[in-house]
Amino acid sequence: MTVDERESFLAAVHVGVLAVDEPGRGPHALPVWYLYGGEVLIGIDGSSRKAALLRAAGRASLTVQTETAPYQYVSIEGPVVLEPAMHDELVLATRYLGAEVGAWYVEHNPRPVNALTVRLRPEHWRTFDFAKLF
């Protein structure tokens, strides 16, 4: 993918899979909602296993893909910073669930007291667009 194609792809709605090293085991990989604007923003619970592993590793990977052919994917790897939650929960929920269900979701799932925003700064990219093979 070109840089413009990659940026457009990440701006579209896709569930990502965040992977972080878990010493002595395979990578800890879980689906996440994200916001993208040059950096990836992900909301997490600060007391979660994911938060502990991100603090320890200081790096993570995010893979975003389409679910139907012709398949496309973008994989990002880079350093992470965990900070007090600063992302907009309603914007995130609306992105994935639409306005009505997103508002309901935020109302019924309040942000945890120890919520964090993970800021993933892309250093390494892998992309592919299978449509370009034909």
MODELLER restraints for C-alpha pairs under 7 A, 6 or more apart:
rsr = mdl.restraints
at = mdl.atoms
rsr.add(forms.Gaussian(group=physical.xy_distance, feature=features.Distance(at['CA:1:A'], at['CA:127:A']), mean=5.90, stdev=0.5))
rsr.add(forms.Gaussian(group=physical.xy_distance, feature=features.Distance(at['CA:1:A'], at['CA:128:A']), mean=5.93, stdev=0.5))
rsr.add(forms.Gaussian(group=physical.xy_distance, feature=features.Distance(at['CA:1:A'], at['CA:129:A']), mean=6.30, stdev=0.5))
rsr.add(forms.Gaussian(group=physical.xy_distance, feature=features.Distance(at['CA:6:A'], at['CA:74:A']), mean=6.99, stdev=0.5))
rsr.add(forms.Gaussian(group=physical.xy_distance, feature=features.Distance(at['CA:10:A'], at['CA:36:A']), mean=6.51, stdev=0.5))
rsr.add(forms.Gaussian(group=physical.xy_distance, feature=features.Distance(at['CA:11:A'], at['CA:36:A']), mean=6.20, stdev=0.5))
rsr.add(forms.Gaussian(group=physical.xy_distance, feature=features.Distance(at['CA:13:A'], at['CA:95:A']), mean=6.86, stdev=0.5))
rsr.add(forms.Gaussian(group=physical.xy_distance, feature=features.Distance(at['CA:13:A'], at['CA:96:A']), mean=6.63, stdev=0.5))
rsr.add(forms.Gaussian(group=physical.xy_distance, feature=features.Distance(at['CA:14:A'], at['CA:64:A']), mean=6.38, stdev=0.5))
rsr.add(forms.Gaussian(group=physical.xy_distance, feature=features.Distance(at['CA:14:A'], at['CA:65:A']), mean=6.84, stdev=0.5))
rsr.add(forms.Gaussian(group=physical.xy_distance, feature=features.Distance(at['CA:15:A'], at['CA:31:A']), mean=6.44, stdev=0.5))
rsr.add(forms.Gaussian(group=physical.xy_distance, feature=features.Distance(at['CA:15:A'], at['CA:32:A']), mean=5.94, stdev=0.5))
rsr.add(forms.Gaussian(group=physical.xy_distance, feature=features.Distance(at['CA:15:A'], at['CA:33:A']), mean=5.55, stdev=0.5))
rsr.add(forms.Gaussian(group=physical.xy_distance, feature=features.Distance(at['CA:15:A'], at['CA:64:A']), mean=6.42, stdev=0.5))
rsr.add(forms.Gaussian(group=physical.xy_distance, feature=features.Distance(at['CA:16:A'], at['CA:31:A']), mean=5.52, stdev=0.5))
rsr.add(forms.Gaussian(group=physical.xy_distance, feature=features.Distance(at['CA:16:A'], at['CA:32:A']), mean=5.25, stdev=0.5))
rsr.add(forms.Gaussian(group=physical.xy_distance, feature=features.Distance(at['CA:16:A'], at['CA:33:A']), mean=6.32, stdev=0.5))
rsr.add(forms.Gaussian(group=physical.xy_distance, feature=features.Distance(at['CA:16:A'], at['CA:62:A']), mean=6.21, stdev=0.5))
rsr.add(forms.Gaussian(group=physical.xy_distance, feature=features.Distance(at['CA:16:A'], at['CA:63:A']), mean=5.50, stdev=0.5))
rsr.add(forms.Gaussian(group=physical.xy_distance, feature=features.Distance(at['CA:16:A'], at['CA:64:A']), mean=4.51, stdev=0.5))
rsr.add(forms.Gaussian(group=physical.xy_distance, feature=features.Distance(at['CA:17:A'], at['CA:29:A']), mean=6.20, stdev=0.5))
rsr.add(forms.Gaussian(group=physical.xy_distance, feature=features.Distance(at['CA:17:A'], at['CA:30:A']), mean=5.30, stdev=0.5))
rsr.add(forms.Gaussian(group=physical.xy_distance, feature=features.Distance(at['CA:17:A'], at['CA:31:A']), mean=4.27, stdev=0.5))
rsr.add(forms.Gaussian(group=physical.xy_distance, feature=features.Distance(at['CA:17:A'], at['CA:32:A']), mean=5.86, stdev=0.5))
rsr.add(forms.Gaussian(group=physical.xy_distance, feature=features.Distance(at['CA:17:A'], at['CA:62:A']), mean=5.47, stdev=0.5))
rsr.add(forms.Gaussian(group=physical.xy_distance, feature=features.Distance(at['CA:17:A'], at['CA:63:A']), mean=5.22, stdev=0.5))
rsr.add(forms.Gaussian(group=physical.xy_distance, feature=features.Distance(at['CA:17:A'], at['CA:64:A']), mean=6.52, stdev=0.5))
rsr.add(forms.Gaussian(group=physical.xy_distance, feature=features.Distance(at['CA:18:A'], at['CA:29:A']), mean=5.39, stdev=0.5))
rsr.add(forms.Gaussian(group=physical.xy_distance, feature=features.Distance(at['CA:18:A'], at['CA:30:A']), mean=5.50, stdev=0.5))
rsr.add(forms.Gaussian(group=physical.xy_distance, feature=features.Distance(at['CA:18:A'], at['CA:31:A']), mean=6.24, stdev=0.5))
rsr.add(forms.Gaussian(group=physical.xy_distance, feature=features.Distance(at['CA:18:A'], at['CA:32:A']), mean=6.54, stdev=0.5))
rsr.add(forms.Gaussian(group=physical.xy_distance, feature=features.Distance(at['CA:18:A'], at['CA:60:A']), mean=6.96, stdev=0.5))
rsr.add(forms.Gaussian(group=physical.xy_distance, feature=features.Distance(at['CA:18:A'], at['CA:61:A']), mean=5.76, stdev=0.5))
rsr.add(forms.Gaussian(group=physical.xy_distance, feature=features.Distance(at['CA:18:A'], at['CA:62:A']), mean=4.48, stdev=0.5))
rsr.add(forms.Gaussian(group=physical.xy_distance, feature=features.Distance(at['CA:18:A'], at['CA:63:A']), mean=6.67, stdev=0.5))
rsr.add(forms.Gaussian(group=physical.xy_distance, feature=features.Distance(at['CA:19:A'], at['CA:27:A']), mean=5.92, stdev=0.5))
rsr.add(forms.Gaussian(group=physical.xy_distance, feature=features.Distance(at['CA:19:A'], at['CA:28:A']), mean=5.39, stdev=0.5))
rsr.add(forms.Gaussian(group=physical.xy_distance, feature=features.Distance(at['CA:19:A'], at['CA:29:A']), mean=4.11, stdev=0.5))
rsr.add(forms.Gaussian(group=physical.xy_distance, feature=features.Distance(at['CA:19:A'], at['CA:30:A']), mean=6.66, stdev=0.5))
rsr.add(forms.Gaussian(group=physical.xy_distance, feature=features.Distance(at['CA:19:A'], at['CA:60:A']), mean=5.76, stdev=0.5))
rsr.add(forms.Gaussian(group=physical.xy_distance, feature=features.Distance(at['CA:19:A'], at['CA:61:A']), mean=5.14, stdev=0.5))
rsr.add(forms.Gaussian(group=physical.xy_distance, feature=features.Distance(at['CA:19:A'], at['CA:62:A']), mean=6.22, stdev=0.5))
rsr.add(forms.Gaussian(group=physical.xy_distance, feature=features.Distance(at['CA:20:A'], at['CA:27:A']), mean=5.50, stdev=0.5))
rsr.add(forms.Gaussian(group=physical.xy_distance, feature=features.Distance(at['CA:20:A'], at['CA:28:A']), mean=5.28, stdev=0.5))
rsr.add(forms.Gaussian(group=physical.xy_distance, feature=features.Distance(at['CA:20:A'], at['CA:29:A']), mean=6.55, stdev=0.5))
rsr.add(forms.Gaussian(group=physical.xy_distance, feature=features.Distance(at['CA:20:A'], at['CA:53:A']), mean=6.70, stdev=0.5))
rsr.add(forms.Gaussian(group=physical.xy_distance, feature=features.Distance(at['CA:20:A'], at['CA:54:A']), mean=6.46, stdev=0.5))
rsr.add(forms.Gaussian(group=physical.xy_distance, feature=features.Distance(at['CA:20:A'], at['CA:59:A']), mean=6.92, stdev=0.5))
rsr.add(forms.Gaussian(group=physical.xy_distance, feature=features.Distance(at['CA:20:A'], at['CA:60:A']), mean=4.78, stdev=0.5))
rsr.add(forms.Gaussian(group=physical.xy_distance, feature=features.Distance(at['CA:20:A'], at['CA:61:A']), mean=6.52, stdev=0.5))
rsr.add(forms.Gaussian(group=physical.xy_distance, feature=features.Distance(at['CA:21:A'], at['CA:27:A']), mean=4.74, stdev=0.5))
rsr.add(forms.Gaussian(group=physical.xy_distance, feature=features.Distance(at['CA:21:A'], at['CA:28:A']), mean=6.18, stdev=0.5))
rsr.add(forms.Gaussian(group=physical.xy_distance, feature=features.Distance(at['CA:21:A'], at['CA:53:A']), mean=6.95, stdev=0.5))
rsr.add(forms.Gaussian(group=physical.xy_distance, feature=features.Distance(at['CA:21:A'], at['CA:57:A']), mean=6.46, stdev=0.5))
rsr.add(forms.Gaussian(group=physical.xy_distance, feature=features.Distance(at['CA:22:A'], at['CA:28:A']), mean=5.77, stdev=0.5))
rsr.add(forms.Gaussian(group=physical.xy_distance, feature=features.Distance(at['CA:22:A'], at['CA:53:A']), mean=6.52, stdev=0.5))
rsr.add(forms.Gaussian(group=physical.xy_distance, feature=features.Distance(at['CA:33:A'], at['CA:42:A']), mean=6.53, stdev=0.5))
rsr.add(forms.Gaussian(group=physical.xy_distance, feature=features.Distance(at['CA:34:A'], at['CA:40:A']), mean=6.48, stdev=0.5))
rsr.add(forms.Gaussian(group=physical.xy_distance, feature=features.Distance(at['CA:34:A'], at['CA:41:A']), mean=5.57, stdev=0.5))
rsr.add(forms.Gaussian(group=physical.xy_distance, feature=features.Distance(at['CA:34:A'], at['CA:42:A']), mean=4.87, stdev=0.5))
rsr.add(forms.Gaussian(group=physical.xy_distance, feature=features.Distance(at['CA:35:A'], at['CA:41:A']), mean=5.09, stdev=0.5))
rsr.add(forms.Gaussian(group=physical.xy_distance, feature=features.Distance(at['CA:35:A'], at['CA:42:A']), mean=6.69, stdev=0.5))
rsr.add(forms.Gaussian(group=physical.xy_distance, feature=features.Distance(at['CA:35:A'], at['CA:92:A']), mean=6.77, stdev=0.5))
rsr.add(forms.Gaussian(group=physical.xy_distance, feature=features.Distance(at['CA:39:A'], at['CA:119:A']), mean=6.54, stdev=0.5))
rsr.add(forms.Gaussian(group=physical.xy_distance, feature=features.Distance(at['CA:39:A'], at['CA:120:A']), mean=5.77, stdev=0.5))
rsr.add(forms.Gaussian(group=physical.xy_distance, feature=features.Distance(at['CA:39:A'], at['CA:121:A']), mean=5.06, stdev=0.5))
rsr.add(forms.Gaussian(group=physical.xy_distance, feature=features.Distance(at['CA:39:A'], at['CA:122:A']), mean=6.53, stdev=0.5))
rsr.add(forms.Gaussian(group=physical.xy_distance, feature=features.Distance(at['CA:40:A'], at['CA:119:A']), mean=5.71, stdev=0.5))
rsr.add(forms.Gaussian(group=physical.xy_distance, feature=features.Distance(at['CA:40:A'], at['CA:120:A']), mean=5.00, stdev=0.5))
rsr.add(forms.Gaussian(group=physical.xy_distance, feature=features.Distance(at['CA:40:A'], at['CA:121:A']), mean=6.66, stdev=0.5))
rsr.add(forms.Gaussian(group=physical.xy_distance, feature=features.Distance(at['CA:41:A'], at['CA:117:A']), mean=6.33, stdev=0.5))
rsr.add(forms.Gaussian(group=physical.xy_distance, feature=features.Distance(at['CA:41:A'], at['CA:118:A']), mean=5.57, stdev=0.5))
rsr.add(forms.Gaussian(group=physical.xy_distance, feature=features.Distance(at['CA:41:A'], at['CA:119:A']), mean=4.91, stdev=0.5))
rsr.add(forms.Gaussian(group=physical.xy_distance, feature=features.Distance(at['CA:41:A'], at['CA:120:A']), mean=6.55, stdev=0.5))
rsr.add(forms.Gaussian(group=physical.xy_distance, feature=features.Distance(at['CA:42:A'], at['CA:117:A']), mean=5.57, stdev=0.5))
rsr.add(forms.Gaussian(group=physical.xy_distance, feature=features.Distance(at['CA:42:A'], at['CA:118:A']), mean=5.02, stdev=0.5))
rsr.add(forms.Gaussian(group=physical.xy_distance, feature=features.Distance(at['CA:42:A'], at['CA:119:A']), mean=6.78, stdev=0.5))
rsr.add(forms.Gaussian(group=physical.xy_distance, feature=features.Distance(at['CA:43:A'], at['CA:85:A']), mean=6.96, stdev=0.5))
rsr.add(forms.Gaussian(group=physical.xy_distance, feature=features.Distance(at['CA:43:A'], at['CA:116:A']), mean=5.78, stdev=0.5))
rsr.add(forms.Gaussian(group=physical.xy_distance, feature=features.Distance(at['CA:43:A'], at['CA:117:A']), mean=4.65, stdev=0.5))
rsr.add(forms.Gaussian(group=physical.xy_distance, feature=features.Distance(at['CA:43:A'], at['CA:118:A']), mean=6.19, stdev=0.5))
rsr.add(forms.Gaussian(group=physical.xy_distance, feature=features.Distance(at['CA:44:A'], at['CA:115:A']), mean=5.83, stdev=0.5))
rsr.add(forms.Gaussian(group=physical.xy_distance, feature=features.Distance(at['CA:44:A'], at['CA:116:A']), mean=5.34, stdev=0.5))
rsr.add(forms.Gaussian(group=physical.xy_distance, feature=features.Distance(at['CA:44:A'], at['CA:117:A']), mean=6.33, stdev=0.5))
rsr.add(forms.Gaussian(group=physical.xy_distance, feature=features.Distance(at['CA:45:A'], at['CA:51:A']), mean=6.99, stdev=0.5))
rsr.add(forms.Gaussian(group=physical.xy_distance, feature=features.Distance(at['CA:45:A'], at['CA:112:A']), mean=6.63, stdev=0.5))
rsr.add(forms.Gaussian(group=physical.xy_distance, feature=features.Distance(at['CA:45:A'], at['CA:114:A']), mean=6.27, stdev=0.5))
rsr.add(forms.Gaussian(group=physical.xy_distance, feature=features.Distance(at['CA:45:A'], at['CA:115:A']), mean=4.65, stdev=0.5))
rsr.add(forms.Gaussian(group=physical.xy_distance, feature=features.Distance(at['CA:45:A'], at['CA:116:A']), mean=6.09, stdev=0.5))
rsr.add(forms.Gaussian(group=physical.xy_distance, feature=features.Distance(at['CA:46:A'], at['CA:114:A']), mean=5.11, stdev=0.5))
rsr.add(forms.Gaussian(group=physical.xy_distance, feature=features.Distance(at['CA:46:A'], at['CA:115:A']), mean=5.18, stdev=0.5))
rsr.add(forms.Gaussian(group=physical.xy_distance, feature=features.Distance(at['CA:46:A'], at['CA:116:A']), mean=5.57, stdev=0.5))
rsr.add(forms.Gaussian(group=physical.xy_distance, feature=features.Distance(at['CA:58:A'], at['CA:79:A']), mean=5.68, stdev=0.5))
rsr.add(forms.Gaussian(group=physical.xy_distance, feature=features.Distance(at['CA:58:A'], at['CA:80:A']), mean=5.45, stdev=0.5))
rsr.add(forms.Gaussian(group=physical.xy_distance, feature=features.Distance(at['CA:59:A'], at['CA:78:A']), mean=5.46, stdev=0.5))
rsr.add(forms.Gaussian(group=physical.xy_distance, feature=features.Distance(at['CA:59:A'], at['CA:79:A']), mean=4.15, stdev=0.5))
rsr.add(forms.Gaussian(group=physical.xy_distance, feature=features.Distance(at['CA:59:A'], at['CA:80:A']), mean=5.17, stdev=0.5))
rsr.add(forms.Gaussian(group=physical.xy_distance, feature=features.Distance(at['CA:60:A'], at['CA:77:A']), mean=5.80, stdev=0.5))
rsr.add(forms.Gaussian(group=physical.xy_distance, feature=features.Distance(at['CA:60:A'], at['CA:78:A']), mean=5.92, stdev=0.5))
rsr.add(forms.Gaussian(group=physical.xy_distance, feature=features.Distance(at['CA:60:A'], at['CA:79:A']), mean=6.47, stdev=0.5))
rsr.add(forms.Gaussian(group=physical.xy_distance, feature=features.Distance(at['CA:60:A'], at['CA:80:A']), mean=6.64, stdev=0.5))
rsr.add(forms.Gaussian(group=physical.xy_distance, feature=features.Distance(at['CA:61:A'], at['CA:75:A']), mean=6.95, stdev=0.5))
rsr.add(forms.Gaussian(group=physical.xy_distance, feature=features.Distance(at['CA:61:A'], at['CA:76:A']), mean=5.44, stdev=0.5))
rsr.add(forms.Gaussian(group=physical.xy_distance, feature=features.Distance(at['CA:61:A'], at['CA:77:A']), mean=4.26, stdev=0.5))
rsr.add(forms.Gaussian(group=physical.xy_distance, feature=features.Distance(at['CA:61:A'], at['CA:78:A']), mean=6.65, stdev=0.5))
rsr.add(forms.Gaussian(group=physical.xy_distance, feature=features.Distance(at['CA:62:A'], at['CA:75:A']), mean=5.64, stdev=0.5))
rsr.add(forms.Gaussian(group=physical.xy_distance, feature=features.Distance(at['CA:62:A'], at['CA:76:A']), mean=5.19, stdev=0.5))
rsr.add(forms.Gaussian(group=physical.xy_distance, feature=features.Distance(at['CA:62:A'], at['CA:77:A']), mean=6.53, stdev=0.5))
rsr.add(forms.Gaussian(group=physical.xy_distance, feature=features.Distance(at['CA:63:A'], at['CA:74:A']), mean=5.81, stdev=0.5))
rsr.add(forms.Gaussian(group=physical.xy_distance, feature=features.Distance(at['CA:63:A'], at['CA:75:A']), mean=4.25, stdev=0.5))
rsr.add(forms.Gaussian(group=physical.xy_distance, feature=features.Distance(at['CA:63:A'], at['CA:76:A']), mean=6.39, stdev=0.5))
rsr.add(forms.Gaussian(group=physical.xy_distance, feature=features.Distance(at['CA:64:A'], at['CA:73:A']), mean=5.57, stdev=0.5))
rsr.add(forms.Gaussian(group=physical.xy_distance, feature=features.Distance(at['CA:64:A'], at['CA:74:A']), mean=5.34, stdev=0.5))
rsr.add(forms.Gaussian(group=physical.xy_distance, feature=features.Distance(at['CA:64:A'], at['CA:75:A']), mean=6.32, stdev=0.5))
rsr.add(forms.Gaussian(group=physical.xy_distance, feature=features.Distance(at['CA:65:A'], at['CA:72:A']), mean=5.66, stdev=0.5))
rsr.add(forms.Gaussian(group=physical.xy_distance, feature=features.Distance(at['CA:65:A'], at['CA:73:A']), mean=4.16, stdev=0.5))
rsr.add(forms.Gaussian(group=physical.xy_distance, feature=features.Distance(at['CA:65:A'], at['CA:74:A']), mean=6.45, stdev=0.5))
rsr.add(forms.Gaussian(group=physical.xy_distance, feature=features.Distance(at['CA:66:A'], at['CA:72:A']), mean=5.56, stdev=0.5))
rsr.add(forms.Gaussian(group=physical.xy_distance, feature=features.Distance(at['CA:66:A'], at['CA:73:A']), mean=6.52, stdev=0.5))
rsr.add(forms.Gaussian(group=physical.xy_distance, feature=features.Distance(at['CA:70:A'], at['CA:130:A']), mean=5.46, stdev=0.5))
rsr.add(forms.Gaussian(group=physical.xy_distance, feature=features.Distance(at['CA:70:A'], at['CA:131:A']), mean=5.24, stdev=0.5))
rsr.add(forms.Gaussian(group=physical.xy_distance, feature=features.Distance(at['CA:71:A'], at['CA:129:A']), mean=6.25, stdev=0.5))
rsr.add(forms.Gaussian(group=physical.xy_distance, feature=features.Distance(at['CA:71:A'], at['CA:130:A']), mean=5.47, stdev=0.5))
rsr.add(forms.Gaussian(group=physical.xy_distance, feature=features.Distance(at['CA:72:A'], at['CA:128:A']), mean=5.52, stdev=0.5))
rsr.add(forms.Gaussian(group=physical.xy_distance, feature=features.Distance(at['CA:72:A'], at['CA:129:A']), mean=4.41, stdev=0.5))
rsr.add(forms.Gaussian(group=physical.xy_distance, feature=features.Distance(at['CA:72:A'], at['CA:130:A']), mean=6.11, stdev=0.5))
rsr.add(forms.Gaussian(group=physical.xy_distance, feature=features.Distance(at['CA:73:A'], at['CA:127:A']), mean=5.53, stdev=0.5))
rsr.add(forms.Gaussian(group=physical.xy_distance, feature=features.Distance(at['CA:73:A'], at['CA:128:A']), mean=5.51, stdev=0.5))
rsr.add(forms.Gaussian(group=physical.xy_distance, feature=features.Distance(at['CA:73:A'], at['CA:129:A']), mean=6.76, stdev=0.5))
rsr.add(forms.Gaussian(group=physical.xy_distance, feature=features.Distance(at['CA:74:A'], at['CA:126:A']), mean=5.78, stdev=0.5))
rsr.add(forms.Gaussian(group=physical.xy_distance, feature=features.Distance(at['CA:74:A'], at['CA:127:A']), mean=4.42, stdev=0.5))
rsr.add(forms.Gaussian(group=physical.xy_distance, feature=features.Distance(at['CA:74:A'], at['CA:128:A']), mean=6.79, stdev=0.5))
rsr.add(forms.Gaussian(group=physical.xy_distance, feature=features.Distance(at['CA:75:A'], at['CA:125:A']), mean=5.71, stdev=0.5))
rsr.add(forms.Gaussian(group=physical.xy_distance, feature=features.Distance(at['CA:75:A'], at['CA:126:A']), mean=4.98, stdev=0.5))
rsr.add(forms.Gaussian(group=physical.xy_distance, feature=features.Distance(at['CA:75:A'], at['CA:127:A']), mean=6.23, stdev=0.5))
rsr.add(forms.Gaussian(group=physical.xy_distance, feature=features.Distance(at['CA:76:A'], at['CA:122:A']), mean=5.68, stdev=0.5))
rsr.add(forms.Gaussian(group=physical.xy_distance, feature=features.Distance(at['CA:76:A'], at['CA:124:A']), mean=5.82, stdev=0.5))
rsr.add(forms.Gaussian(group=physical.xy_distance, feature=features.Distance(at['CA:76:A'], at['CA:125:A']), mean=4.90, stdev=0.5))
rsr.add(forms.Gaussian(group=physical.xy_distance, feature=features.Distance(at['CA:76:A'], at['CA:126:A']), mean=6.66, stdev=0.5))
rsr.add(forms.Gaussian(group=physical.xy_distance, feature=features.Distance(at['CA:77:A'], at['CA:122:A']), mean=5.67, stdev=0.5))
rsr.add(forms.Gaussian(group=physical.xy_distance, feature=features.Distance(at['CA:77:A'], at['CA:123:A']), mean=5.94, stdev=0.5))
rsr.add(forms.Gaussian(group=physical.xy_distance, feature=features.Distance(at['CA:77:A'], at['CA:124:A']), mean=5.14, stdev=0.5))
rsr.add(forms.Gaussian(group=physical.xy_distance, feature=features.Distance(at['CA:77:A'], at['CA:125:A']), mean=6.63, stdev=0.5))
rsr.add(forms.Gaussian(group=physical.xy_distance, feature=features.Distance(at['CA:78:A'], at['CA:120:A']), mean=6.31, stdev=0.5))
rsr.add(forms.Gaussian(group=physical.xy_distance, feature=features.Distance(at['CA:78:A'], at['CA:121:A']), mean=5.51, stdev=0.5))
rsr.add(forms.Gaussian(group=physical.xy_distance, feature=features.Distance(at['CA:78:A'], at['CA:122:A']), mean=4.94, stdev=0.5))
rsr.add(forms.Gaussian(group=physical.xy_distance, feature=features.Distance(at['CA:78:A'], at['CA:123:A']), mean=4.88, stdev=0.5))
rsr.add(forms.Gaussian(group=physical.xy_distance, feature=features.Distance(at['CA:78:A'], at['CA:124:A']), mean=6.48, stdev=0.5))
rsr.add(forms.Gaussian(group=physical.xy_distance, feature=features.Distance(at['CA:79:A'], at['CA:120:A']), mean=5.90, stdev=0.5))
rsr.add(forms.Gaussian(group=physical.xy_distance, feature=features.Distance(at['CA:79:A'], at['CA:121:A']), mean=5.74, stdev=0.5))
rsr.add(forms.Gaussian(group=physical.xy_distance, feature=features.Distance(at['CA:80:A'], at['CA:118:A']), mean=6.45, stdev=0.5))
rsr.add(forms.Gaussian(group=physical.xy_distance, feature=features.Distance(at['CA:80:A'], at['CA:119:A']), mean=5.41, stdev=0.5))
rsr.add(forms.Gaussian(group=physical.xy_distance, feature=features.Distance(at['CA:80:A'], at['CA:120:A']), mean=4.51, stdev=0.5))
rsr.add(forms.Gaussian(group=physical.xy_distance, feature=features.Distance(at['CA:80:A'], at['CA:121:A']), mean=6.39, stdev=0.5))
rsr.add(forms.Gaussian(group=physical.xy_distance, feature=features.Distance(at['CA:81:A'], at['CA:118:A']), mean=5.81, stdev=0.5))
rsr.add(forms.Gaussian(group=physical.xy_distance, feature=features.Distance(at['CA:81:A'], at['CA:119:A']), mean=5.15, stdev=0.5))
rsr.add(forms.Gaussian(group=physical.xy_distance, feature=features.Distance(at['CA:81:A'], at['CA:120:A']), mean=6.72, stdev=0.5))
rsr.add(forms.Gaussian(group=physical.xy_distance, feature=features.Distance(at['CA:82:A'], at['CA:116:A']), mean=6.28, stdev=0.5))
rsr.add(forms.Gaussian(group=physical.xy_distance, feature=features.Distance(at['CA:82:A'], at['CA:117:A']), mean=5.83, stdev=0.5))
rsr.add(forms.Gaussian(group=physical.xy_distance, feature=features.Distance(at['CA:82:A'], at['CA:118:A']), mean=4.73, stdev=0.5))
rsr.add(forms.Gaussian(group=physical.xy_distance, feature=features.Distance(at['CA:82:A'], at['CA:119:A']), mean=6.38, stdev=0.5))
rsr.add(forms.Gaussian(group=physical.xy_distance, feature=features.Distance(at['CA:83:A'], at['CA:116:A']), mean=5.52, stdev=0.5))
rsr.add(forms.Gaussian(group=physical.xy_distance, feature=features.Distance(at['CA:83:A'], at['CA:117:A']), mean=5.44, stdev=0.5))
rsr.add(forms.Gaussian(group=physical.xy_distance, feature=features.Distance(at['CA:83:A'], at['CA:118:A']), mean=6.64, stdev=0.5))
rsr.add(forms.Gaussian(group=physical.xy_distance, feature=features.Distance(at['CA:84:A'], at['CA:115:A']), mean=6.51, stdev=0.5))
rsr.add(forms.Gaussian(group=physical.xy_distance, feature=features.Distance(at['CA:84:A'], at['CA:116:A']), mean=4.67, stdev=0.5))
rsr.add(forms.Gaussian(group=physical.xy_distance, feature=features.Distance(at['CA:84:A'], at['CA:117:A']), mean=6.07, stdev=0.5))
rsr.add(forms.Gaussian(group=physical.xy_distance, feature=features.Distance(at['CA:85:A'], at['CA:115:A']), mean=5.39, stdev=0.5))
rsr.add(forms.Gaussian(group=physical.xy_distance, feature=features.Distance(at['CA:85:A'], at['CA:116:A']), mean=4.12, stdev=0.5))
rsr.add(forms.Gaussian(group=physical.xy_distance, feature=features.Distance(at['CA:85:A'], at['CA:117:A']), mean=4.56, stdev=0.5))
rsr.add(forms.Gaussian(group=physical.xy_distance, feature=features.Distance(at['CA:86:A'], at['CA:117:A']), mean=6.20, stdev=0.5))
rsr.add(forms.Gaussian(group=physical.xy_distance, feature=features.Distance(at['CA:87:A'], at['CA:117:A']), mean=6.45, stdev=0.5))
rsr.add(forms.Gaussian(group=physical.xy_distance, feature=features.Distance(at['CA:89:A'], at['CA:106:A']), mean=6.72, stdev=0.5))
rsr.add(forms.Gaussian(group=physical.xy_distance, feature=features.Distance(at['CA:90:A'], at['CA:102:A']), mean=6.51, stdev=0.5))
rsr.add(forms.Gaussian(group=physical.xy_distance, feature=features.Distance(at['CA:90:A'], at['CA:103:A']), mean=6.39, stdev=0.5))
rsr.add(forms.Gaussian(group=physical.xy_distance, feature=features.Distance(at['CA:90:A'], at['CA:106:A']), mean=6.18, stdev=0.5))
rsr.add(forms.Gaussian(group=physical.xy_distance, feature=features.Distance(at['CA:93:A'], at['CA:102:A']), mean=4.57, stdev=0.5))
rsr.add(forms.Gaussian(group=physical.xy_distance, feature=features.Distance(at['CA:93:A'], at['CA:105:A']), mean=6.97, stdev=0.5))
rsr.add(forms.Gaussian(group=physical.xy_distance, feature=features.Distance(at['CA:93:A'], at['CA:106:A']), mean=6.95, stdev=0.5))
rsr.add(forms.Gaussian(group=physical.xy_distance, feature=features.Distance(at['CA:94:A'], at['CA:102:A']), mean=4.33, stdev=0.5))
rsr.add(forms.Gaussian(group=physical.xy_distance, feature=features.Distance(at['CA:94:A'], at['CA:103:A']), mean=6.93, stdev=0.5))
